[in-house]
Amino acid sequence: MSRRGCLLGTALFAMVSASGDGAAATPERCDKYLTVELTPDVPNPRDLAFLSSLLTIPGYQLVWRQQNGTAIEVELIGPGPEDQCRAVIAAMRKDGRVQSIQVRQ
């Protein structure tokens, strides 16, 4: 076998070995539904600028779902892993406009 053929065979073997059973691992995602109780002085909790101001870690977004008095329901979406998702929620809890956050499944 020539050197070129040997290198090609080695490269093909490495590609097949690296792919395992052919199933690609899906990256972890943060996708949580939250009920956020806000202070009454928040003028428009549906405002996109307000929602994004609650997030201090880049790559995450809050998607508006509904409002019930001073409580809003939002979906938190962003990259995982789970501990990073919890860190985003913990940072939101420190915001002075947030009274409480409940994570719903």
C-alpha positions in Angstrom: 0.0 0.0 0.0 1.3 3.4 -0.9 1.9 6.1 1.7 -0.9 8.2 0.3 -3.3 5.2 0.6 -2.2 4.5 4.1 -2.8 8.2 5.1 -6.2 8.2 3.5 -7.2 5.0 5.3 -6.0 6.4 8.6 -8.0 9.6 8.0 -11.2 7.6 7.1 -10.8 5.4 10.2 -10.4 8.5 12.4 -13.6 10.1 11.0 -15.6 6.9 11.5 -14.3 6.4 15.0 -15.0 10.0 16.0 -18.6 9.8 14.8 -19.4 6.9 17.1 -22.8 5.5 16.3 -23.7 8.4 14.0 -25.8 10.3 16.5 -24.5 13.8 17.2 -24.7 15.0 20.7 -27.1 17.9 21.1 -25.8 20.9 23.1 -27.6 21.7 26.3 -30.2 24.4 26.2 -31.8 26.6 28.8 -35.6 26.7 28.4 -37.5 27.6 31.5 -40.9 29.1 32.2 -40.8 31.7 34.9 -43.3 33.6 36.9 -41.7 36.8 37.9 -43.3 39.1 40.6 -42.3 42.7 39.9 -42.4 45.8 42.0 -45.5 48.0 41.2 -43.3 50.8 39.9 -42.4 49.0 36.7 -44.4 51.0 34.1 -44.5 48.5 31.2 -43.1 45.0 32.0 -43.9 43.9 28.4 -41.4 46.4 27.0 -38.5 44.6 25.3 -35.9 47.0 26.7 -37.2 46.2 30.2 -37.2 42.5 29.7 -33.6 42.5 28.3 -32.5 44.7 31.1 -33.3 41.9 33.5 -30.6 39.7 31.8 -27.0 40.4 32.7 -25.5 37.3 30.9 -25.2 37.6 27.1 -26.9 35.0 24.9 -30.2 34.7 26.8 -33.6 36.1 26.1 -36.9 36.5 27.9 -40.0 35.8 25.8 -43.2 37.4 27.0 -46.1 35.0 27.7 -48.7 36.9 29.9 -49.3 39.2 32.8 -51.4 38.8 36.0 -51.2 42.0 38.0 -47.6 42.6 38.9 -46.6 39.0 38.0 -45.5 38.2 34.5 -44.9 34.9 32.9 -41.9 34.6 30.6 -39.8 31.9 29.0 -36.1 32.1 29.5 -34.2 30.7 26.5 -30.4 30.5 26.0 -27.4 28.2 25.9 -26.9 25.6 28.6 -25.7 24.0 30.7 -28.1 23.8 33.6 -25.8 25.6 36.1 -25.5 28.6 33.7 -29.3 28.7 33.4 -29.6 28.8 37.2 -27.0 31.6 37.3 -29.1 33.7 35.0 -32.1 33.2 37.2 -30.1 34.0 40.3 -28.8 37.2 38.7 -32.4 38.2 37.8 -33.4 37.7 41.5 -30.9 40.3 42.5 -32.6 43.0 40.4 -34.3 45.6 42.6 -37.5 45.5 40.4 -37.9 41.7 41.0 -39.7 40.6 44.1 -39.6 36.9 43.4 -39.2 34.3 40.7 -40.8 30.9 40.5 -39.5 28.4 38.0 -42.3 26.3 36.5 -41.7 23.1 34.6 
